[in-house]
Amino acid sequence: MPIITQLMITLRTSFCSGSDLLGRTTAFNATLFLTSVFGILASLANTFPLLCAALFLLGSAVGVSESNVCCRV
């Protein structure tokens, strides 16, 4: 399994565990905040590598946000 896949699974699991500890609304709002921060960072990127990194983080935050909704089931 690629290292990036393992990282994403670990991130999703930690946010789902965090939602159990802190409350689902708090964890969901945290992922929405991260999504907005990384989106703003992507819009302000002035080099291509920075844009790629910001879009990767943005996609990761969106993926965690969607998986956090799945934790509610």
Short mmCIF file of the C-alpha atoms (twelve columns), coordinates in Angstrom:
data_MODEL
# 
_entry.id   MODEL 
# 
loop_
_atom_site.group_PDB 
_atom_site.id 
_atom_site.type_symbol 
_atom_site.label_atom_id 
_atom_site.label_alt_id 
_atom_site.label_comp_id 
_atom_site.label_asym_id 
_atom_site.label_seq_id 
_atom_site.Cartn_x 
_atom_site.Cartn_y 
_atom_site.Cartn_z 
_atom_site.pdbx_PDB_model_num 
ATOM 1  C CA . MET A 1  0.000   0.000  0.000  1 
ATOM 2  C CA . PRO A 2  1.456   3.419  -0.919 1 
ATOM 3  C CA . ILE A 3  2.560   5.661  1.931  1 
ATOM 4  C CA . ILE A 4  0.112   8.395  0.935  1 
ATOM 5  C CA . THR A 5  -2.794  5.969  1.238  1 
ATOM 6  C CA . GLN A 6  -1.633  4.946  4.690  1 
ATOM 7  C CA . LEU A 7  -1.345  8.604  5.668  1 
ATOM 8  C CA . MET A 8  -4.894  9.352  4.504  1 
ATOM 9  C CA . ILE A 9  -6.296  6.336  6.367  1 
ATOM 10 C CA . THR A 10 -4.489  7.428  9.535  1 
ATOM 11 C CA . LEU A 11 -5.780  10.990 9.142  1 
ATOM 12 C CA . ARG A 12 -9.350  9.808  8.632  1 
ATOM 13 C CA . THR A 13 -9.157  7.494  11.637 1 
ATOM 14 C CA . SER A 14 -7.750  10.213 13.858 1 
ATOM 15 C CA . PHE A 15 -10.523 12.633 12.908 1 
ATOM 16 C CA . CYS A 16 -13.175 9.977  13.501 1 
ATOM 17 C CA . SER A 17 -11.644 9.247  16.917 1 
ATOM 18 C CA . GLY A 18 -11.434 12.964 17.567 1 
ATOM 19 C CA . SER A 19 -15.078 13.336 16.734 1 
ATOM 20 C CA . ASP A 20 -15.895 10.758 19.389 1 
ATOM 21 C CA . LEU A 21 -13.779 12.583 21.964 1 
ATOM 22 C CA . LEU A 22 -14.544 16.224 21.139 1 
ATOM 23 C CA . GLY A 23 -17.969 15.902 19.599 1 
ATOM 24 C CA . ARG A 24 -18.932 15.434 16.002 1 
ATOM 25 C CA . THR A 25 -19.882 19.051 15.415 1 
ATOM 26 C CA . THR A 26 -16.509 20.314 16.632 1 
ATOM 27 C CA . ALA A 27 -14.582 17.846 14.479 1 
ATOM 28 C CA . PHE A 28 -16.739 18.625 11.433 1 
ATOM 29 C CA . ASN A 29 -16.293 22.384 11.912 1 
ATOM 30 C CA . ALA A 30 -12.530 21.870 12.259 1 
ATOM 31 C CA . THR A 31 -12.396 20.105 8.892  1 
ATOM 32 C CA . LEU A 32 -14.447 22.885 7.296  1 
ATOM 33 C CA . PHE A 33 -12.032 25.437 8.749  1 
ATOM 34 C CA . LEU A 34 -9.046  23.516 7.362  1 
ATOM 35 C CA . THR A 35 -10.740 23.311 3.968  1 
ATOM 36 C CA . SER A 36 -11.241 27.083 3.874  1 
ATOM 37 C CA . VAL A 37 -7.665  27.800 5.025  1 
ATOM 38 C CA . PHE A 38 -6.154  25.523 2.394  1 
ATOM 39 C CA . GLY A 39 -8.482  26.973 -0.258 1 
ATOM 40 C CA . ILE A 40 -7.308  30.492 0.546  1 
ATOM 41 C CA . LEU A 41 -3.703  29.282 0.572  1 
ATOM 42 C CA . ALA A 42 -4.231  27.743 -2.884 1 
ATOM 43 C CA . SER A 43 -5.654  30.985 -4.222 1 
ATOM 44 C CA . LEU A 44 -2.634  32.921 -2.930 1 
ATOM 45 C CA . ALA A 45 -0.009  30.458 -4.210 1 
ATOM 46 C CA . ASN A 46 2.529   32.196 -6.414 1 
ATOM 47 C CA . THR A 47 4.516   29.131 -7.508 1 
ATOM 48 C CA . PHE A 48 3.392   25.878 -9.051 1 
ATOM 49 C CA . PRO A 49 4.866   23.632 -6.313 1 
ATOM 50 C CA . LEU A 50 3.107   25.681 -3.623 1 
ATOM 51 C CA . LEU A 51 -0.138  25.424 -5.575 1 
ATOM 52 C CA . CYS A 52 0.244   21.645 -5.846 1 
ATOM 53 C CA . ALA A 53 0.924   21.334 -2.116 1 
ATOM 54 C CA . ALA A 54 -2.023  23.572 -1.226 1 
ATOM 55 C CA . LEU A 55 -4.382  21.644 -3.521 1 
ATOM 56 C CA . PHE A 56 -3.192  18.362 -2.028 1 
ATOM 57 C CA . LEU A 57 -3.936  19.653 1.473  1 
ATOM 58 C CA . LEU A 58 -7.268  21.039 0.287  1 
ATOM 59 C CA . GLY A 59 -8.262  17.695 -1.188 1 
ATOM 60 C CA . SER A 60 -7.150  15.928 1.971  1 
ATOM 61 C CA . ALA A 61 -9.237  18.245 4.139  1 
ATOM 62 C CA . VAL A 62 -12.285 17.716 1.924  1 
ATOM 63 C CA . GLY A 63 -11.782 13.948 2.071  1 
ATOM 64 C CA . VAL A 64 -11.546 14.006 5.856  1 
ATOM 65 C CA . SER A 65 -14.624 16.212 6.006  1 
ATOM 66 C CA . GLU A 66 -16.613 13.738 3.920  1 
ATOM 67 C CA . SER A 67 -15.369 10.772 5.946  1 
ATOM 68 C CA . ASN A 68 -16.260 12.649 9.131  1 
ATOM 69 C CA . VAL A 69 -19.851 12.781 7.903  1 
ATOM 70 C CA . CYS A 70 -19.666 9.003  7.380  1 
ATOM 71 C CA . CYS A 71 -18.584 8.628  11.018 1 
ATOM 72 C CA . ARG A 72 -22.034 9.867  12.053 1 
ATOM 73 C CA . VAL A 73 -23.661 6.674  10.816 1 
# 
